[in-house]
Amino acid sequence: MKSVFSFLGKVEELTLSLTFLGLALVAVVQVFCRYALDISFTWFEEAGRYIGIFATFLGASLGVKYGSHFAMDLLVSNAKPVVRRILQFVIGLLCGSAMLILTRYGFDLVIKNYNFGNTSAAMQMPMYLAYLPIPVFAGLMGIRFYRQAWLALLGKPLTNGEQNS
C-alpha cells in the first residue's frame, strides 16, 4: 500500500510541475502576443485561469501530504504521546470526512454542469471540466487525511514529507 501512495505522490508532483510550466508558458505567450504582436487572444486568459484552478486544488492535495497547511497545533504538540495519537486520529477523521463531503457536493456540481451543457465563454470548453478538480482532489485529500488518521492510530509518526510517501 505504501508503494501506491508513493507512486501517487510522484504522479501528483510531476503533474503539478507540468501544470505550473504550462501556466507560465500560457502567460508568457499571452504577454508576448499582446505587447509584441498587438494580438490579443481571449482564450489565453481563460486557459490560464483554469490551469491555475487545477494547480490550486492539486497543490492543496500535496499540501496534505507534506503537512504544509496552516494548523493550530498547540494542543496536539504539547499533549502526551497517547493523547497526541488520539488527537491526530480524530483530526484526521474530521478532515477526511470534510473532504468527502466536499467530494460529494463537488461531484453534484460537476454533474449539474454536465447536464446543463454549460461551456466557457472563450474556449467553449465544457464547464464540468473546469469544476472537476474540486471533487477529484478533495477526494485525494480525504484519502490522505484518512491515511494520517490510520497511521496515528497505529502509532506511526507523522513527519512532514513522510506522511503519505
C-alpha positions in Angstrom: 0.0 0.0 0.0 2.9 2.3 0.7 4.1 1.9 -2.9 0.7 3.0 -4.1 0.9 6.2 -2.1 4.5 6.8 -3.2 3.6 6.4 -6.8 0.5 8.6 -6.4 2.7 11.3 -4.8 5.2 11.2 -7.6 2.5 11.4 -10.3 0.9 14.4 -8.4 4.3 16.2 -8.1 5.1 15.6 -11.8 1.6 16.8 -12.8 1.9 19.9 -10.6 5.3 20.7 -12.1 4.0 20.4 -15.6 0.9 22.4 -14.7 3.0 25.3 -13.5 5.2 25.0 -16.6 2.0 25.2 -18.7 0.7 28.1 -16.8 4.0 30.0 -17.2 4.0 29.2 -20.9 0.5 30.4 -21.4 1.2 33.6 -19.5 4.5 34.3 -21.5 2.8 33.6 -24.9 -0.2 35.8 -23.9 2.1 38.8 -22.9 4.3 38.4 -26.0 1.3 38.3 -28.3 -0.4 41.2 -26.7 2.6 43.6 -26.5 4.9 42.5 -29.3 2.4 41.4 -31.9 -0.5 43.5 -30.8 -2.7 40.5 -30.9 -5.0 39.5 -28.0 -6.4 36.0 -27.6 -9.2 35.9 -25.1 -8.9 32.2 -24.6 -5.3 32.6 -23.2 -6.6 34.4 -20.1 -9.4 31.8 -19.7 -6.9 28.9 -20.1 -4.6 30.4 -17.6 -7.4 30.8 -15.1 -8.5 27.1 -15.4 -4.9 25.9 -15.3 -4.4 27.9 -12.1 -7.5 26.4 -10.6 -6.3 22.9 -11.4 -2.9 23.7 -9.9 -4.5 25.1 -6.7 -6.5 22.0 -6.0 -3.7 19.7 -6.9 -1.3 21.7 -4.7 -3.8 21.5 -1.8 -3.7 17.7 -2.0 0.1 17.8 -2.0 -0.1 20.2 1.0 -1.8 17.5 3.0 0.9 15.1 2.1 3.7 17.4 3.3 1.7 18.8 6.2 2.2 22.3 4.9 -1.4 23.5 5.5 -2.0 26.1 8.2 -2.6 24.3 11.5 -3.1 25.4 15.1 -1.4 22.5 16.9 -0.5 24.0 20.3 -2.8 21.4 22.0 -1.5 18.5 19.9 2.2 19.3 20.1 2.1 19.7 23.9 0.0 16.6 24.6 1.4 13.4 26.0 2.1 10.8 23.2 -1.0 8.7 23.8 -3.3 11.8 23.8 -1.4 13.2 20.8 -2.1 10.0 18.8 -5.8 10.2 19.7 -6.0 13.8 18.7 -4.2 13.2 15.4 -6.6 10.3 14.8 -9.7 12.4 15.5 -8.3 15.4 13.4 -7.6 13.0 10.5 -11.1 11.6 10.7 -12.7 15.0 10.8 -10.6 16.5 8.0 -11.1 13.4 5.9 -14.9 13.5 6.4 -15.0 17.2 5.5 -13.1 16.4 2.3 -15.5 13.5 1.5 -18.5 15.9 1.9 -16.7 18.4 -0.4 -16.1 15.5 -2.9 -19.8 14.6 -2.9 -21.1 18.1 -3.4 -18.3 18.7 -5.9 -19.5 15.8 -8.0 -23.0 17.1 -7.8 -21.8 20.4 -9.2 -19.9 18.6 -12.0 -23.0 16.6 -12.9 -25.2 19.6 -12.9 -22.8 21.5 -15.2 -22.6 18.4 -17.4 -26.4 18.1 -17.7 -26.8 21.8 -18.4 -24.2 21.7 -21.1 -22.6 24.9 -20.0 -19.4 26.0 -21.9 -16.8 28.6 -21.1 -17.1 31.9 -22.9 -13.8 32.0 -24.9 -12.6 28.4 -25.3 -16.1 26.8 -25.4 -14.8 24.1 -23.0 -17.5 22.2 -21.2 -17.7 23.8 -17.7 -18.0 20.5 -15.9 -14.3 20.0 -16.8 -13.5 23.3 -15.0 -15.2 22.1 -11.9 -13.8 18.5 -12.0 -10.7 19.3 -10.0 -12.8 20.1 -6.9 -14.2 16.6 -6.3 -11.1 14.7 -7.6 -8.6 16.5 -5.4 -10.9 16.8 -2.5 -11.2 13.0 -2.7 -7.4 12.6 -2.7 -7.2 14.9 0.3 -9.8 12.9 2.1 -7.8 9.7 1.4 -4.6 11.4 2.7 -6.3 12.6 5.8 -7.8 9.1 6.5 -4.4 7.6 6.0 -2.9 10.1 8.5 -5.7 9.0 11.0 -4.8 5.4 10.4 -1.1 6.0 10.9 -1.8 7.9 14.1 -3.9 5.0 15.3 -1.1 2.7 14.7 1.3 5.0 16.5 3.5 5.7 13.4 5.0 9.2 13.4 3.5 11.8 11.1 6.5 13.8 9.9 6.5 16.3 7.1 7.1 14.8 3.7 6.8 11.3 5.0 3.1 11.4 5.9 1.9 9.7 2.7 5.1 8.7 1.0 
